[in-house]
Amino acid sequence: MPDAFFSTSRPRKRKRSDAGPSNAKKFMRNDSGGNKKAPSGVQKRNVKKTVDEELESDRTSDEGDLDDMDLTAAPDAGSSGDEDDETPAEKRLRLAKLYLESVKEGLAEGEFDAAEIDRELISARLKQDVLEHSGKMHNFIADTIDFALPPTSTIRTRGHRFSVTSAVASESGKYLFTSGKEGSIIKWDLSTGKKLGVFHKVRPAQSSSAKKGKAKGLQDPSAEGHTDEVLALALSGDGKYLASAGKDRRLGVWDVEAGVWHKGFTGQVGHKDVISALAFRKGTNQLYTGSYDRTLKVYDLSPGVMGYVETLFGHQDHVLGIDALRGESCISVGGRDKTVRYWKITEEKQLVFRGGGRSRVREVLEGALPGDDEAEDERDITAKGKEREKVSKFIEGSMECVAMIDENTFVSGGDSGSLCLWTTQKKKPVFTQAIAHGLNEAESATEGIIRTPRWVTAVASLRYSDLIVSGSWDGHIRIWKLDSQMKSFSLVGTIAASGVVNSLQLISPPKEFFSAAEWITAPESTAKRKAAGVVVVAGIGQEHRLGRWLSIKENVVNGSLVVALPLKT
């Protein structure tokens, strides 16, 4: 019997968008005879029921379409095409810019081949785009980082009264945004670490009745801003839009440069409960949201559209984490339903990956044989001997966070303290790092000292690379290196971080950022622009972003931590 698994989740319900005709292709209507028709002027496509696939035979097609890319080769340096395509003034301007860049980047002054440099830049960008569209890991950067040196290039921001719930930086390295439990959003200059101002202050609810029940956050759909805690932030890839959401059940869209409210989503096109997670699809303005109402929603924030697209059903508990890459798919974790779900948006399918303890009944129903080795899962645990028995007692009760590494590989963390590596080709983790952040000790009057694993509260990856970071409240952000076969990962470094790590992000800004950043230092033997290639962004607080079950106040500042990892000389 094939290694397949099935879901008992409800079928997805698709709703009509209020965004106008541009979203009509997403929906179907019925004629008088009950037959499905595509709206006028829209091509008909088949609508499939939500099902879970057999993973052994599944080969995801979200690898991108190379036919859509501009693969035009760069012209030869000596061809007459360059002279025909640009005026003499444009050519002088282009060569002047190349010269200034060469000086800025530390290239040798004097004679150089501008056309050759131009071709190299185009070739590098084209190669990067092709690799990303392939959907596979290709950036092996971990070996270039010197983990023996403690990170000395850091920024610690402070400005929130309560715990920071989210911290996100633009991929260009220009801005940093942080949100707090007091409901404010602060904008920072990532190059200098200086505060640019309070982007948003929580506005009071209009009436006391609006603070209770379903009326909360919905009392004035036209009003700007949030009325309660902001729990999640997300920046579009082009850095133009900032999305925010939280306890008032409202999704907000902001213009980053102008610093103004662009649009809010509530009511029929919004969530019915707390919005806990946001993620932009890489390279697009497509936004995914996750909520306590157990659904995901898809929005198109492109100029001229700015509307709701559809709702995804399947989770049986609060959606606590969500992530997406370039493919038209996303991944989410469902808290105490103990599942990770991989959503294929265009195919209207979802793959379900179950965490938590083992159930022989469930495994038999999903294709396992009664005689399977009971110790199969134990091989993934790194403990030995008696420690193995202790580790196996920590059963996962909630899956808290998730991050995609490439289009087919992802990592998740939960309250068992385990960090799990998954692939879409298998229903079980291919590797599990048990007790990734150690054990928490609490003294009991009757039981003595009780040891429990620290939750993995946040996890992130550098897109399409072999670098992973995870956070908890043990005082350190842990850095992991994925092996080249993508079968396991190992600890390679740590970053001191006191408090509860509520959010993590890894970015690789352009080298101009490292040259201009005032807070980045470099060893004497290296140029400043080579001091770092990866930046870690963390949101830290005295409490967990979703509750007050944990409080750490000693030597903890509610703020963000930004660290540039040093490269080897």
C-alpha positions as CSV (number, residue, x, y, z in Angstrom):
1,M,0.0,0.0,0.0
2,P,1.5,3.4,-1.0
3,D,2.8,5.7,1.7
4,A,-0.1,8.1,1.5
5,F,-2.2,10.0,4.0
6,F,-5.6,11.6,4.0
7,S,-7.3,14.6,5.6
8,T,-10.7,14.8,7.2
9,S,-10.7,18.6,6.8
10,R,-13.6,20.4,5.2
11,P,-13.5,21.3,1.5
12,R,-12.3,24.7,0.7
13,K,-14.9,27.4,0.3
14,R,-14.2,29.9,-2.4
15,K,-15.7,33.4,-2.1
16,R,-16.3,36.1,-4.6
17,S,-13.9,39.0,-4.4
18,D,-14.9,42.6,-4.1
19,A,-11.8,43.7,-5.9
20,G,-13.5,44.0,-9.3
21,P,-13.2,42.2,-12.7
22,S,-9.5,41.6,-12.3
23,N,-10.2,38.7,-9.9
24,A,-13.0,37.2,-11.9
25,K,-10.8,34.4,-13.2
26,K,-10.5,33.0,-9.7
27,F,-14.2,32.1,-9.5
28,M,-16.9,30.1,-11.3
29,R,-20.7,30.6,-11.6
30,N,-23.6,28.3,-12.4
31,D,-26.0,28.6,-15.3
32,S,-29.7,27.7,-14.9
33,G,-29.0,24.1,-15.6
34,G,-26.5,23.8,-12.8
35,N,-23.5,23.5,-15.1
36,K,-20.4,25.5,-14.2
37,K,-19.5,28.4,-16.4
38,A,-16.6,30.8,-16.4
39,P,-17.6,34.5,-16.2
40,S,-17.8,36.4,-19.4
41,G,-14.4,36.9,-21.0
42,V,-12.7,34.5,-18.6
43,Q,-11.2,31.2,-19.5
44,K,-12.8,28.2,-17.9
45,R,-10.8,25.9,-15.7
46,N,-11.6,22.9,-13.6
47,V,-12.2,23.2,-9.9
48,K,-11.0,20.3,-7.9
49,K,-11.9,19.3,-4.4
50,T,-9.4,19.7,-1.6
51,V,-7.5,16.4,-1.3
52,D,-4.2,15.2,0.2
53,E,-1.9,13.6,-2.3
54,E,0.3,10.5,-2.2
55,L,3.6,12.0,-1.4
56,E,5.7,9.3,-2.9
57,S,4.3,10.1,-6.4
58,D,3.9,13.8,-5.9
59,R,6.2,16.0,-7.9
60,T,5.3,19.6,-7.3
61,S,5.1,21.8,-10.3
62,D,5.7,25.1,-8.5
63,E,9.2,25.4,-9.9
64,G,8.4,28.5,-12.0
65,D,8.1,28.9,-15.7
66,L,11.3,29.7,-17.5
67,D,9.3,30.7,-20.6
68,D,8.1,33.7,-18.7
69,M,11.6,34.9,-18.1
70,D,13.7,37.3,-20.1
71,L,16.6,35.1,-21.2
72,T,17.9,37.4,-23.9
73,A,21.7,37.1,-24.0
74,A,23.8,40.2,-23.4
75,P,25.2,41.7,-26.6
76,D,28.8,41.3,-27.5
77,A,31.1,44.1,-26.5
78,G,32.2,44.8,-30.1
79,S,28.8,44.5,-31.7
80,S,27.1,47.5,-33.3
81,G,23.9,46.8,-31.4
82,D,25.1,48.8,-28.4
83,E,25.7,51.9,-30.5
84,D,22.3,51.5,-32.2
85,D,20.3,51.0,-29.0
86,E,21.6,54.0,-27.0
87,T,22.5,57.6,-27.7
88,P,26.0,58.9,-27.0
89,A,24.7,60.7,-24.0
90,E,23.1,57.6,-22.6
91,K,26.3,55.7,-23.2
92,R,28.4,58.3,-21.4
93,L,26.0,58.2,-18.5
94,R,26.1,54.4,-18.3
95,L,29.9,54.3,-18.3
96,A,30.1,57.1,-15.7
97,K,27.9,55.1,-13.4
98,L,30.0,52.0,-13.9
99,Y,33.1,53.9,-13.1
100,L,31.6,55.3,-9.9
101,E,30.5,51.9,-8.9
102,S,34.0,50.5,-9.5
103,V,35.5,53.1,-7.2
104,K,32.9,52.5,-4.6
105,E,33.3,48.8,-4.6
106,G,37.1,49.0,-4.3
107,L,38.0,48.0,-7.9
108,A,41.3,49.2,-9.2
109,E,41.2,52.7,-10.6
110,G,42.3,53.3,-14.2
111,E,41.4,51.4,-17.3
112,F,38.7,48.8,-17.3
113,D,36.3,47.2,-19.8
114,A,32.9,48.7,-19.0
115,A,31.1,46.4,-21.4
116,E,32.6,43.4,-19.7
117,I,31.5,44.6,-16.3
118,D,28.0,45.3,-17.7
119,R,27.8,41.7,-19.0
120,E,29.0,40.2,-15.7
121,L,26.3,42.1,-13.8
122,I,23.6,41.0,-16.2
123,S,24.9,37.4,-16.2
124,A,25.0,37.2,-12.4
125,R,21.4,38.6,-12.1
126,L,20.1,36.2,-14.8
127,K,21.8,33.2,-13.1
128,Q,20.2,34.1,-9.7
129,D,16.8,34.4,-11.3
130,V,17.1,31.1,-13.0
131,L,18.2,29.4,-9.8
132,E,15.3,30.9,-7.8
133,H,12.8,29.9,-10.5
134,S,14.1,26.3,-10.3
135,G,12.8,26.3,-6.7
136,K,15.8,24.4,-5.3
137,M,18.4,25.3,-2.7
138,H,21.5,26.7,-4.5
139,N,23.1,29.3,-2.1
140,F,25.6,27.5,0.0
141,I,26.7,30.4,2.2
142,A,27.2,28.8,5.6
143,D,30.8,27.8,4.9
144,T,31.7,31.4,4.0
145,I,30.7,32.7,7.5
146,D,33.2,32.8,10.3
147,F,31.2,31.5,13.3
148,A,34.4,31.4,15.4
149,L,34.2,35.2,15.7
150,P,31.5,36.5,17.9
151,P,29.2,38.9,16.0
152,T,30.4,42.4,16.8
153,S,28.3,44.3,14.3
154,T,24.9,44.7,16.0
155,I,22.0,47.1,16.5
156,R,19.7,46.9,19.5
157,T,16.6,49.1,19.1
158,R,14.2,50.1,21.9
159,G,11.0,52.1,21.7
160,H,8.2,49.8,22.6
161,R,6.5,49.8,26.0
162,F,5.6,46.1,25.8
163,S,7.0,43.0,24.1
164,V,8.0,43.3,20.4
165,T,5.8,40.8,18.4
166,S,7.4,41.2,15.0
167,A,10.5,42.7,13.4
168,V,10.9,42.8,9.6
169,A,13.6,44.4,7.4
170,S,13.4,45.3,3.7
171,E,15.5,43.1,1.4
172,S,17.4,46.2,0.2
173,G,18.5,46.9,3.8
174,K,16.9,50.3,3.8
175,Y,14.2,50.1,6.5
176,L,13.3,48.1,9.6
177,F,9.8,47.9,11.1
178,T,8.9,46.6,14.5
179,S,5.5,46.1,16.2
180,G,4.6,45.8,19.8
181,K,1.9,44.5,22.1
182,E,0.9,48.1,22.9
183,G,-0.3,48.4,19.3
184,S,2.3,50.6,17.8
185,I,4.6,50.2,14.7
186,I,8.0,51.9,14.6
187,K,10.1,52.6,11.5
188,W,13.9,52.5,11.7
189,D,16.8,53.3,9.3
190,L,18.6,50.0,9.0
191,S,21.9,51.6,7.8
192,T,22.2,53.8,10.9
193,G,20.0,52.1,13.5
194,K,18.2,55.4,14.1
195,K,14.5,55.7,14.8
196,L,12.6,57.4,11.9
197,G,9.4,57.8,13.8
198,V,6.3,56.0,15.1
199,F,4.7,54.6,11.9
200,H,1.5,53.9,13.7
201,K,-0.1,54.4,17.2
202,V,-3.0,52.3,18.4
203,R,-6.3,54.2,18.0
204,P,-8.9,53.8,20.7
205,A,-12.1,51.8,20.0
206,Q,-15.1,54.0,19.4
207,S,-17.3,52.5,22.0
208,S,-17.1,50.2,25.0
209,S,-19.3,47.7,23.3
210,A,-16.9,47.5,20.4
211,K,-14.2,46.1,22.7
212,K,-16.2,42.9,23.3
213,G,-17.3,40.0,21.1
214,K,-17.5,40.1,17.3
215,A,-17.8,43.9,17.1
216,K,-14.2,44.3,18.1
217,G,-12.2,45.9,15.2
218,L,-15.2,46.0,13.0
219,Q,-17.0,49.1,14.4
220,D,-15.6,51.4,11.6
221,P,-14.3,49.6,8.5
222,S,-13.3,52.9,7.0
223,A,-11.1,54.0,9.9
224,E,-7.3,53.9,9.6
225,G,-5.0,51.8,11.8
226,H,-5.4,49.2,14.5
227,T,-7.3,49.3,17.8
228,D,-5.4,46.5,19.6
229,E,-2.1,44.6,19.7
230,V,-0.3,44.3,16.4
231,L,1.0,40.7,16.2
232,A,2.4,40.3,12.7
233,L,4.2,42.4,10.0
234,A,5.3,41.6,6.4
235,L,7.1,43.6,3.8
236,S,6.6,43.1,0.1
237,G,9.6,42.1,-1.9
238,D,9.9,45.5,-3.6
239,G,9.6,47.2,-0.3
240,K,6.6,49.3,-1.3
241,Y,3.9,47.9,1.0
242,L,3.9,47.0,4.7
243,A,1.1,44.6,5.8
244,S,0.1,44.6,9.5
245,A,-2.4,42.6,11.5
246,G,-3.3,41.6,15.0
247,K,-6.0,41.2,17.7
248,D,-8.5,43.6,16.1
249,R,-8.9,41.1,13.2
250,R,-8.0,43.8,10.7
251,L,-5.5,43.4,7.9
252,G,-3.9,46.8,7.2
253,V,-1.8,47.8,4.1
254,W,0.6,50.8,4.4
255,D,2.6,52.7,1.8
256,V,6.1,52.4,3.2
257,E,7.7,55.6,1.7
258,A,4.7,57.9,2.3
259,G,4.0,56.3,5.7
260,V,0.2,56.4,5.1
261,W,-2.6,53.9,5.5
262,H,-3.5,52.5,2.1
263,K,-6.3,50.0,2.8
264,G,-7.9,47.8,5.4
265,F,-9.6,44.5,5.1
266,T,-12.4,43.5,7.5
267,G,-15.9,42.0,7.4
268,Q,-16.7,39.7,4.5
269,V,-13.2,39.9,3.1
270,G,-11.4,39.7,6.4
271,H,-10.9,37.2,9.2
272,K,-13.3,36.4,12.0
273,D,-10.7,36.1,14.7
274,V,-7.2,37.2,15.6
275,I,-4.8,37.4,12.7
276,S,-1.6,35.8,13.8
277,A,0.6,35.3,10.7
278,L,1.5,37.1,7.4
279,A,3.7,36.3,4.5
280,F,4.2,37.8,1.0
281,R,4.9,35.6,-1.9
282,K,8.4,36.3,-3.0
283,G,8.7,38.7,-6.0
284,T,5.0,39.5,-6.0
285,N,2.3,41.5,-4.2
286,Q,0.4,38.3,-3.3
287,L,-0.2,38.1,0.5
288,Y,-1.1,35.1,2.6
289,T,-2.7,35.5,6.1
290,G,-3.3,33.1,8.9
291,S,-5.8,33.4,11.7
292,Y,-7.3,32.0,14.9
293,D,-10.4,31.3,12.9
294,R,-8.5,28.3,11.4
295,T,-8.4,29.7,7.9
296,L,-5.8,31.2,5.5
297,K,-6.8,34.0,3.1
298,V,-5.1,35.2,-0.1
299,Y,-5.0,38.8,-1.1
300,D,-3.7,40.5,-4.3
301,L,-2.1,43.9,-3.3
302,S,-1.1,44.8,-6.9
303,P,-1.7,48.4,-7.9
304,G,-5.2,48.7,-9.3
305,V,-6.4,45.5,-7.7
306,M,-5.8,45.6,-4.0
307,G,-8.4,43.0,-3.2
308,Y,-9.3,39.7,-1.5
309,V,-8.9,36.6,-3.6
310,E,-9.9,33.4,-1.7
311,T,-10.1,31.5,1.6
312,L,-8.3,28.2,2.3
313,F,-9.8,25.7,4.8
314,G,-8.2,22.7,6.4
315,H,-6.7,23.5,9.8
316,Q,-8.5,22.3,12.9
317,D,-6.9,24.8,15.3
318,H,-5.4,28.3,15.3
319,V,-3.0,29.1,12.4
320,L,0.2,30.3,14.2
321,G,2.8,30.5,11.4
322,I,2.9,30.9,7.7
323,D,5.6,31.3,5.0
324,A,6.0,31.5,1.2
325,L,8.6,31.6,-1.5
326,R,8.4,32.3,-5.2
327,G,6.1,29.5,-6.3
328,E,2.3,29.9,-6.0
329,S,2.2,27.9,-2.8
330,C,2.5,28.6,0.9
331,I,3.0,26.6,4.1
332,S,1.3,26.9,7.5
333,V,1.3,25.4,11.0
334,G,-2.0,24.8,12.9
335,G,-1.0,25.0,16.6
336,R,-2.6,22.1,18.5
337,D,-3.9,20.3,15.5
338,K,-0.2,19.4,15.2
339,T,-0.1,19.7,11.4
340,V,2.0,21.5,8.8
341,R,0.0,22.1,5.6
342,Y,1.6,22.7,2.2
343,W,-1.0,24.6,0.0
344,K,-0.8,24.3,-3.8
345,I,-2.9,27.3,-4.6
346,T,-3.5,26.9,-8.3
347,E,-4.1,23.1,-8.0
348,E,-6.4,23.6,-5.0
349,K,-4.7,20.9,-3.1
350,Q,-3.0,20.6,0.3
351,L,-0.4,18.2,1.7
352,V,-0.8,17.4,5.4
353,F,2.3,16.6,7.6
354,R,1.5,15.5,11.1
355,G,3.7,16.2,14.1
356,G,3.2,15.1,17.7
357,G,3.3,11.6,19.1
358,R,2.9,8.4,17.2
359,S,-0.5,6.7,16.7
360,R,-0.4,3.1,15.4
361,V,-4.0,3.3,14.4
362,R,-3.4,6.5,12.3
363,E,-0.2,5.0,10.8
364,V,-2.0,1.8,9.7
365,L,-4.8,3.9,8.1
366,E,-2.2,6.0,6.3
367,G,-0.4,3.0,4.8
368,A,2.1,1.8,7.5
369,L,2.3,-2.0,8.1
370,P,1.6,-3.3,11.6
371,G,5.1,-4.8,11.8
372,D,6.9,-1.6,11.1
373,D,9.9,-0.9,13.4
374,E,8.6,0.9,16.5
375,A,12.0,2.6,16.8
376,E,11.9,4.2,13.4
377,D,11.3,7.7,14.7
378,E,14.0,7.3,17.4
379,R,16.7,7.3,14.8
380,D,16.1,11.0,14.2
381,I,16.7,11.8,17.8
382,T,20.3,12.7,18.6
383,A,20.3,11.4,22.2
384,K,21.8,8.0,23.2
385,G,21.3,5.4,25.9
386,K,19.2,6.6,28.9
387,E,19.0,10.1,27.5
388,R,17.1,8.7,24.5
389,E,14.3,7.5,26.8
390,K,14.0,10.9,28.4
391,V,13.9,12.7,25.1
392,S,11.1,10.4,23.8
393,K,8.8,11.4,26.6
394,F,8.5,15.0,25.3
395,I,5.5,14.7,23.0
396,E,4.7,17.6,20.8
397,G,1.4,19.3,21.7
398,S,1.6,22.3,19.4
399,M,3.4,23.3,16.3
400,E,4.4,27.0,16.6
401,C,6.4,28.2,13.7
402,V,7.5,27.2,10.2
403,A,10.0,28.4,7.5
404,M,10.5,27.4,3.8
405,I,14.0,26.6,2.7
406,D,13.2,26.0,-0.9
407,E,10.0,25.1,-2.7
408,N,10.1,21.4,-1.5
409,T,11.9,21.7,1.9
410,F,10.9,23.4,5.1
411,V,11.6,23.4,8.8
412,S,9.2,23.6,11.8
413,G,9.4,24.1,15.5
414,G,7.0,23.4,18.4
415,D,6.4,23.1,22.1
416,S,8.4,19.9,22.4
417,G,11.6,21.8,21.7
418,S,12.2,19.8,18.5
419,L,13.3,21.4,15.3
420,C,12.2,19.3,12.4
421,L,13.3,19.2,8.7
422,W,10.6,18.1,6.2
423,T,10.4,17.5,2.5
424,T,7.2,17.4,0.4
425,Q,8.1,13.8,-0.7
426,K,7.8,12.3,2.8
427,K,5.1,12.5,5.4
428,K,7.5,12.3,8.3
429,P,10.5,14.5,9.2
430,V,13.7,13.6,7.4
431,F,15.6,14.8,10.5
432,T,14.7,16.0,14.0
433,Q,16.9,17.9,16.4
434,A,15.4,17.2,19.8
435,I,15.6,19.8,22.6
436,A,17.1,22.3,20.2
437,H,17.2,25.0,22.9
438,G,17.7,22.9,26.0
439,L,15.6,22.2,29.1
440,N,13.8,24.7,31.3
441,E,14.0,23.9,35.0
442,A,11.1,24.7,37.4
443,E,11.0,23.7,41.1
444,S,7.9,22.0,42.4
445,A,6.9,21.6,46.0
446,T,5.9,18.0,45.5
447,E,7.9,16.8,42.5
448,G,11.2,18.7,43.1
449,I,12.9,20.1,40.0
450,I,10.8,19.6,36.8
451,R,12.6,19.8,33.5
452,T,10.7,20.6,30.3
453,P,11.9,21.5,26.9
454,R,11.9,25.2,25.9
455,W,9.6,25.9,23.0
456,V,10.9,26.8,19.6
457,T,9.2,30.1,19.4
458,A,10.6,31.3,16.0
459,V,12.4,29.9,13.0
460,A,13.7,31.4,9.8
461,S,15.8,30.5,6.8
462,L,17.9,32.5,4.3
463,R,15.9,31.8,1.1
464,Y,17.2,28.9,-1.0
465,S,20.3,28.6,1.2
466,D,21.8,26.2,3.8
467,L,21.4,28.6,6.7
468,I,18.7,28.3,9.4
469,V,18.1,30.2,12.6
470,S,15.8,29.3,15.6
471,G,14.8,31.1,18.8
472,S,13.4,30.4,22.2
473,W,14.0,32.0,25.6
474,D,17.3,30.3,26.5
475,G,19.3,33.5,25.9
476,H,20.6,32.6,22.5
477,I,19.5,32.5,18.8
478,R,20.9,29.3,17.4
479,I,22.4,29.1,13.8
480,W,22.1,25.8,12.0
481,K,23.8,24.6,8.8
482,L,21.9,22.3,6.4
483,D,23.9,19.6,4.8
484,S,24.4,19.5,1.0
485,Q,22.1,16.5,0.7
486,M,19.3,18.3,2.7
487,K,19.0,15.3,5.0
488,S,20.1,16.9,8.3
489,F,21.4,20.0,9.9
490,S,23.9,20.9,12.6
491,L,24.6,23.7,15.1
492,V,27.3,26.1,13.8
493,G,26.9,29.2,15.9
494,T,24.9,31.2,18.4
495,I,23.9,34.9,19.0
496,A,23.3,36.2,22.5
497,A,19.7,37.3,22.8
498,S,18.1,37.8,26.3
499,G,14.3,37.4,26.3
500,V,11.7,35.6,24.3
501,V,12.5,35.6,20.6
502,N,9.1,36.3,19.0
503,S,10.2,36.7,15.4
504,L,13.2,35.9,13.2
505,Q,14.3,36.9,9.7
506,L,17.4,36.3,7.5
507,I,18.2,38.6,4.7
508,S,21.1,39.1,2.3
509,P,21.1,42.8,1.4
510,P,23.2,44.1,-1.6
511,K,26.8,44.8,-0.9
512,E,26.2,48.6,-1.1
513,F,24.3,48.2,2.2
514,F,27.4,46.8,3.9
515,S,29.6,49.6,2.6
516,A,27.2,52.3,3.8
517,A,26.0,50.8,7.1
518,E,27.6,52.8,9.9
519,W,27.3,50.1,12.5
520,I,29.1,47.4,10.6
521,T,32.7,46.9,11.4
522,A,35.3,44.7,9.6
523,P,38.5,43.0,10.4
524,E,41.6,45.0,9.4
525,S,42.5,42.5,6.7
526,T,39.1,42.8,4.9
527,A,37.3,45.5,3.1
528,K,34.2,46.9,4.9
529,R,31.9,45.6,2.1
530,K,33.1,42.1,2.8
531,A,32.5,42.2,6.5
532,A,29.2,40.4,6.2
533,G,26.8,38.9,3.7
534,V,23.9,37.9,6.0
535,V,21.9,39.9,8.4
536,V,19.8,38.4,11.2
537,V,16.8,40.3,12.4
538,A,15.0,39.3,15.7
539,G,12.0,40.7,17.6
540,I,12.5,40.2,21.3
541,G,10.2,40.8,24.3
542,Q,9.7,40.0,27.9
543,E,6.6,37.9,27.0
544,H,5.5,35.5,24.2
545,R,3.8,37.4,21.4
546,L,0.6,35.4,21.7
547,G,0.2,35.3,25.5
548,R,1.4,36.0,29.0
549,W,2.2,32.4,30.1
550,L,5.9,33.3,30.2
551,S,7.6,36.4,31.6
552,I,11.3,37.1,31.6
553,K,12.2,40.6,32.9
554,E,15.8,40.3,34.1
555,N,18.1,42.1,31.6
556,V,15.5,42.0,28.9
557,V,14.6,45.0,26.7
558,N,11.5,45.1,24.5
559,G,13.1,45.8,21.1
560,S,14.8,44.3,18.1
561,L,18.2,42.8,17.5
562,V,20.0,43.2,14.2
563,V,23.2,41.2,13.7
564,A,25.6,41.1,10.7
565,L,27.4,37.8,10.5
566,P,31.1,38.1,9.7
567,L,32.5,36.4,6.6
568,K,35.8,34.6,6.6
569,T,38.7,36.7,5.5
